[in-house]
Amino acid sequence: MMSRPRDTILFLTIAAFVLVGIFVLSSAALGLFEEDSSPFKPILRQLVLGLGLGAVLFYITDRINFHFWHKTAFWIFLFGFFLTLAVFIPGLGFESGGAARWLSFGPIFFQPSEFMKIGFVMYVAAWLSSRGKDVGSLQFGALPMFLMILAMGAVFFKQPDLGTLGVIVISGFLLFFIGGGKIKHLGLMGIFMLILLAVAIYFKPYTKDRIMVFLNRDYDPQGAGYQVRQASIALGSGGIFGKGFGQGLQKYNYLPEPTADAIFAVIGEEFGFVGTSFLVFLFLFFLWRAVIVLRSVPDVFAGLLGSGLVILIVVQAFINISALAGLIPLTGLTLPFISQGGSSLAATLAAAGILSNISRFKNR
């Protein structure tokens, strides 16, 4: 039993995310209504598989001393890596929309990459905290880090899931820098990643299409550019205060994936600039509070682990928001805490539980 309480402000911020997510999803799900199904099924799945499982994982990870993750980081990462590879096993992996990203257990679909991201951050944090000054060397710092990312890149390239790979690359780079990596080594790794991105564009036509849509909004308006165009209409029609809860129109047979990666556009249409600004502020406040907490944690591993988990959540959030706002190419990533996806919400709450546990050890 922990002797110190968790950081109250951080906990209330996490709770606010969950409440906002369920509230917004209850409206966005109306766009999935069909005569032979209920629009509330996504909400039920989110409550049971996402929030229910996530709450259990939050409680468990909040009670486990963070030193446990230091001892088991390699094995957790290895397990997550091979579990992600399992999506290619016939009969176990499930493919949808040309992507093999899920494991199927009867009626339950599970996306292992959501938990592998956490395992990756754990391992990198443990590795960085044990390397000391060697992190600044090319041979013992940048090269092993690059090989780790390259190994995961091969898996996500095969799925394909370049959006998740992007989150891992950015998070890994930032965590490497925080842990003592040199900027010149990050620049060198960045050049290699750009070369690999060019290869991905060549072999994965959908990536090229998304970049073309980003450069030219009129490119393939009924195909590759359709979702971005509909998201722009939703965000633009919301105005300052929005049309009101449940009053959005784009979620009805216009905006693809209104409960998943495009849910930010639904927020923009129904709650306007005020609603989207509030959500952006909430993510920034979460980042700010986490920084305050982690700066006062005396353990190096705890600081790196907490930083990595916060970076994972915030980076993915702003990639999703930026893509729907047309600031970067579309990625297909979900919005943490908000989008439909049991695996995503459960994994995010598990990460939040670890962060909550770390906050118990901050200097008062």
N, C-alpha and C positions, 0 to 999 in steps of 0.2 A: 504494500500500500504506500502510495506517495505521501510524503509529509507536507509538500507544498502544493498549493492549488495551481491550476493552469492559468494562463493569462486570460482574464475575463473578456477583454476587448477583442482579442483575437478569436475567441470562441464565439462571441456574439456576432462577429463579422461572418464567420463560417455559417452560423445558423441563419443569418440574413440571406446569404446566397441560396441556401436550400429552400427557404420560404419563397424567395423571388422565383426560383426555378419551377417549383410546383405551381405557383400562381400563373406564371406566363405559359407553362406547358398546358394548363387546363384550358386556355384559350386557343393556343396554337393547334391543339389536337382536334378542334372542331373542323379544321380543314381536311382532316382525314376521313370525315364521315362518309360512309357508304350505306346503301340500303341493307346490306347483309352483315354489317358489323357496327360496333359501337365506337364512337370517337373517344370514349373514356377508357378503352383497353390500353392505349399507350400510357395513360396516367396510372392505371392500376399496375402495369408492369414496372413503371418507374418507381412507384411507391413500395412495391414488394421486393423486386430484384435490385433496384438501385438504392433507394433510401433505406429499406429494411436491412438488406445485407450491408450497405454502407455504414449504417448506424452501429451494427455489430462490430464491423471492422474498425470503425472509429474508436469504439469503447476499448477494444482489445489493444490496438496500437497506442492508444493514449495511456494505457496502464503498463505497457512493456517499456522497461528502461532502455533508452536509446543505445546503450552499450551493446545490447543484444544484436542490433543490426550491424554493428562493427564486426562482430565475431562471425556472423552468418552471411555477410554481404555477398561474398563470392558465390556461395551456393544458391542464394536467392536469385542472383543475376543469372547464373547458369541454368537454373530451373526455368526461369522466365524465358530465357533465350530458346531452350529446346521446346518449351510449350508453344512459343510463337512459331517454331518450325513445324509443329504438329498440324498446323492448318493445311499443310500440303498432303497429309495422309488421307487417302480415299476412305470415305465413310465416316471420318471424324471431322475433317475440315468442311466448312460450308462456304460456298462461293455465291456472291450476289453482285450484280452489276459489273461482272468481269473481274472482280477482286476477291481473292481468297484471304480473308482476314478474321474469320470466325471459327470457333469450335462448336459443334452441335452435340448437345446431350439431350436427346428427345426434343421436347418443346422449348428447351432453354438454349439460347445462343450466347456464347461467351467470346469476348475479344481479348485474347491474351496479351496483346501489345500494350494495353492500358496498364497492366501490372508490370510488364517488362520494363516500361519506362521508369517505374519506381525502383526496380531492381538495379537498373543501370545507374541511377543517381546514387543509390546506396553503395554500389561497388566503386564508382569513381570517387565518392567522398572518402571511403575507407582507404582506397589506393593513394589518393592525394595526401591524406593525413599521415600516412606511413612513409611517404617518399621524402619528406623534408625538402632540402635544397635541391635534390635531384630532379624535382619537378621542372626546374628552370633549364635543364639540359635537353638537348635534342634527342639523344640516345635513350635516356631513361625517363623522359617526360613527354615530349611532343609525339615521338614515334609510337610508343605504346598506346597513347590516347587516340591517335589517328587510326591505328589498327583495330582498336575496339569499335570505333565508329564505322570503319570500313566493313567489319564483319556484320554488323547490324544492317548496314546499308544494303548488303547483298540480299538479306532476307526481305527487307521492305521493298526493294526494287522488284523482287520476284512476285510479291503479293498482287499488285503493287500498292504501296501506301507511302507515297513521297511526302505527304503532309506530316505524318507522324515522324518520318525520318528527319524532316526539317526541324521539328520541335526538339528532337534528340540532339541534332547537330548544334543548334543554337544554344540549347541548355548545356550541352557538354562543353562547348567553347567558353561560355560564360563561367561555368563552374571551374574549368581549368584555369582561367585567368584569376578568379578569386583565390584559388588554391596555390597560386604562385607561378603560373605559366607565363612565359614571355610573349609580348605582343608580336614580335617578329616570327615566332613559331606559330602563333595563331594565324598570322597573315599567310604563312607558307601552307598551313593546312587548309585555309580558306581558298587558296588558289587551286589546290588539288580538288576540293569539293566542287568548285565551279566547273572544272574540267569534267568531273563525274556528272554534274548536272547537265552539261552539254551532251554527254553520252545518253543520259536518260531521255532528254528531249528527242534525240535521234531515234531511240528504240521504243519510246512510249509516245505515240502520236497524240494522245489526249493531253500530255503535258505541253506539247507545242501549241495545241489549240487554246489552252488556257492562257498561255503567254500572249498569243495573238489577240485574244479577247481583251486582255489587259491593255495592250497597246492600241487596240482599235475596238471601241464599244460596238461598232456596227458589224463586226466580223461574225458571221454565222449566227444571226439573231434567233433562229429557230432551233439551233443545235447547241454548239459549245457555249455560245453567249447567252443562252436563254435564261439560265438561273441568275446571272449577274444583272441582266436587264430587268428581270422581275423584282429582284432585290432592290434595285435602284428605284423602281416605281414605288415599292412599299415604303422605303425610307423617305423618299421625297414627298409622298402623299400624306405622311404623318404630320408634317408641319411642326409647330412648336409643341403643342400639347397632345397631338395624336387624335385618333378617331374614337378612342375609348375602348375599354376592355371588351373583347369579343366582337368588336365592330369592324375589324380589318377584313378586306376583301381578297387580298392577294393570296392568302393561305388556301382559298377555295379553288383548287384546280389550276392555279396560275404559278404560284411559287413552289418549286420542287423542294422536298424535305423541309417543310415548315416547322416540324417539331425537332429536327436534328440540326444539321450544320447551318441552316438558314433561319434559325429562330430569332437571331438578332434583328433581322429584317421585319419580322412580325412585331417585335418590341417597338421598332421605329415607327411602324404604321399605326399601332394602337396607342402608344404612349408618347410618340413624337420625340423631338429633340430633348425634352426634359427627361423622358424615360431612359433614352439611350445614354444621356450624359450621367444620369444617376448610376447606371450600371457600370460605366467606365470609371466613375469616381469610386465605386465600391471595390473594383479590382485594384485601383491605385491605393485606396485606403488599406486594403489587405496587404499589399506590397509594403507600404509604409510601416504598418504595425509590425509585420514580420521582421523587417529590418531593425526596428527598435528592439524587438525581443532578441534577435540573433546576435546583435552587437553586444549584448550583456551576458551571453552564454560563454563561460570560461573554457569549455572543451572544444578543441579544434574540429574534431570529427562531427560533433553536434552542430557546430556552426556551418560546416560545409554541407552536411546532410540537409539541414533546414533550408539553407540557401538554394540547394538544388531542387528541392520539392517546390518551393515558392516559385522559382524560375520556371519549372515545368508548367505550373498552373497559369501563371501570368503570361508567359510567352505564347502558349496555345490560345489563351483568351484573346490576346491582341492580334494574333495571326487571323483568327476567325473573324474578328470585328473588322480588321483592315481589309480582308478579302471581300467581305460583303459590301464594304463602303467603296470598293473599287481602288483601294490604295496599293494593293498587291494582287498577283494572280490568285484565282480561286484555288483553295486547297482541299476542301471537303472535310476539314477538321470540325469537331463539335466544340461548343462553347462550354467550358468546364462549369459544373454545378447547375447549368441551366438547360442544356440540350437533352433531349430524350436519349437514353442509352444507359442501361443498367450497369454494364461493365465500366463505363466512363464515370458515372456518379459514385459507384462503389469504390473504385480505385482512387478517385479524388478524395473521398472521405477517409479512406485508409491513410493517404498521404497527409491529410489534415490532422488525423489523430496522432501521427508521428510528430508533426510540428507542434501540436498541443502538448505532447509529452516533453519535448525539448524545452518548451516555455516554462515548465515547472522548475527548471534548473537555472534560470536566469538569475543574475545577481540583483537582489532587491535594493 
